[in-house]
């Protein structure tokens, strides 16, 4: 029998064929993904959840597919940048979610303890600091 696990302590990789693997988190996880250390993530989706209580320091985007961002607790504003303009989506009730369009830069803002669940296409995910202006 399997033991219970917590999504706050792992990434779950849902393969296209139906298998799901747990990947332990690390500080360098996204840098490792970007450097090609997890080629299996080129297919399927990555599920993760994080708790945070202040605005993200980075923007991110997923060039190969949409991302589901779902509020589990707290409240947050997801800022999505498309075609040079920003749109704010307010997530205020547990279960509220947004589909982030493929390739759209996005970040989150909050000032209360907030937990969100993410279903992400991992391949080619990019990050940039908040305040960075692409030229």
C-alpha positions as CSV (number, residue, x, y, z in Angstrom):
1,X,0.0,0.0,0.0
2,X,1.2,3.5,-0.8
3,X,1.8,6.1,1.9
4,X,0.3,9.5,1.7
5,X,2.5,12.3,0.3
6,X,2.2,16.0,0.1
7,X,2.3,18.1,-3.1
8,X,4.1,20.8,-1.2
9,X,7.1,18.4,-0.9
10,X,7.5,17.2,-4.4
11,X,7.0,17.8,-8.1
12,X,4.8,15.3,-9.8
13,X,5.5,14.5,-13.5
14,X,2.4,13.2,-15.3
15,X,3.8,11.4,-18.4
16,X,1.7,11.4,-21.6
17,X,1.4,7.6,-21.3
18,X,-0.3,7.9,-17.9
19,X,2.5,7.1,-15.5
20,X,3.3,9.6,-12.7
21,X,6.7,10.1,-11.0
22,X,7.5,12.1,-7.9
23,X,10.6,14.4,-8.3
24,X,12.1,15.8,-5.1
25,X,12.3,19.6,-5.1
26,X,15.6,21.5,-5.0
27,X,16.7,25.1,-5.1
28,X,18.2,24.6,-8.5
29,X,15.2,22.6,-10.0
30,X,14.2,25.2,-12.7
31,X,17.8,25.9,-13.6
32,X,18.3,22.1,-14.0
33,X,15.2,21.9,-16.2
34,X,16.5,24.8,-18.4
35,X,19.9,23.1,-18.7
36,X,18.3,19.8,-19.9
37,X,18.9,17.8,-16.8
38,X,15.3,16.4,-16.9
39,X,14.7,15.4,-20.6
40,X,11.6,13.4,-19.5
41,X,9.9,16.7,-18.7
42,X,9.8,17.5,-22.4
43,X,6.6,15.4,-22.5
44,X,3.6,15.4,-20.2
45,X,2.9,17.9,-17.4
46,X,4.5,18.9,-14.1
47,X,2.3,19.4,-11.1
48,X,3.5,21.4,-8.1
49,X,2.2,23.6,-5.3
50,X,3.9,26.4,-3.4
51,X,3.1,28.6,-0.4
52,X,4.3,32.2,-0.6
53,X,3.3,35.5,1.2
54,X,4.9,38.2,-1.0
55,X,5.1,39.0,-4.7
56,X,7.2,36.7,-6.8
57,X,10.7,38.1,-7.7
58,X,10.4,36.6,-11.2
59,X,8.2,36.3,-14.3
60,X,8.0,32.9,-16.0
61,X,6.6,31.6,-19.3
62,X,6.0,28.2,-20.8
63,X,6.5,28.2,-24.6
64,X,5.2,24.7,-25.3
65,X,1.7,24.9,-23.6
66,X,-0.8,26.4,-21.3
67,X,-0.4,26.3,-17.6
68,X,-3.2,25.8,-15.0
69,X,-2.8,28.0,-11.9
70,X,-5.2,27.2,-9.1
71,X,-5.6,28.9,-5.7
72,X,-5.7,26.5,-2.8
73,X,-5.7,29.0,0.1
74,X,-5.1,32.7,0.6
75,X,-5.5,35.2,-2.2
76,X,-3.3,36.3,-5.1
77,X,-3.3,38.4,-8.3
78,X,-1.8,36.7,-11.3
79,X,-0.4,39.2,-13.7
80,X,-0.2,38.0,-17.3
81,X,1.7,39.8,-20.0
82,X,0.5,39.4,-23.6
83,X,1.2,41.5,-26.7
84,X,2.9,44.2,-24.6
85,X,0.1,44.7,-22.1
86,X,-0.6,43.3,-18.7
87,X,-3.8,41.7,-17.4
88,X,-4.5,41.0,-13.8
89,X,-6.5,38.0,-12.7
90,X,-7.7,38.0,-9.1
91,X,-7.8,34.6,-7.4
92,X,-9.8,35.0,-4.1
93,X,-11.5,31.8,-3.3
94,X,-10.1,28.2,-3.0
95,X,-10.6,26.5,-6.4
96,X,-10.3,29.7,-8.4
97,X,-8.0,29.1,-11.4
98,X,-6.7,30.6,-14.5
99,X,-5.3,29.1,-17.7
100,X,-2.2,31.0,-18.6
101,X,-1.8,31.1,-22.4
102,X,1.1,29.3,-24.0
103,X,4.2,31.6,-24.1
104,X,2.7,34.3,-21.9
105,X,4.9,35.9,-19.3
106,X,3.3,35.8,-15.8
107,X,4.0,36.5,-12.2
108,X,2.0,36.6,-9.0
109,X,1.4,39.2,-6.3
110,X,0.2,38.7,-2.7
111,X,0.8,39.9,0.8
112,X,-0.9,37.1,2.7
113,X,0.1,33.4,3.1
114,X,-1.1,31.9,-0.2
115,X,-0.9,28.3,-1.6
116,X,-1.3,27.7,-5.3
117,X,-1.3,24.6,-7.4
118,X,0.4,24.6,-10.9
119,X,0.0,22.2,-13.8
120,X,2.9,23.2,-16.1
121,X,4.4,22.1,-19.4
122,X,8.0,21.9,-18.1
123,X,9.9,22.0,-21.5
124,X,11.7,25.2,-22.2
125,X,10.3,27.1,-19.2
126,X,11.9,30.5,-19.0
127,X,12.3,33.0,-16.1
128,X,13.3,36.7,-15.9
129,X,13.5,39.0,-12.9
130,X,10.5,41.3,-12.1
131,X,11.5,44.8,-13.4
132,X,13.4,43.4,-16.3
133,X,12.5,45.1,-19.6
134,X,13.0,43.0,-22.7
135,X,14.6,45.0,-25.5
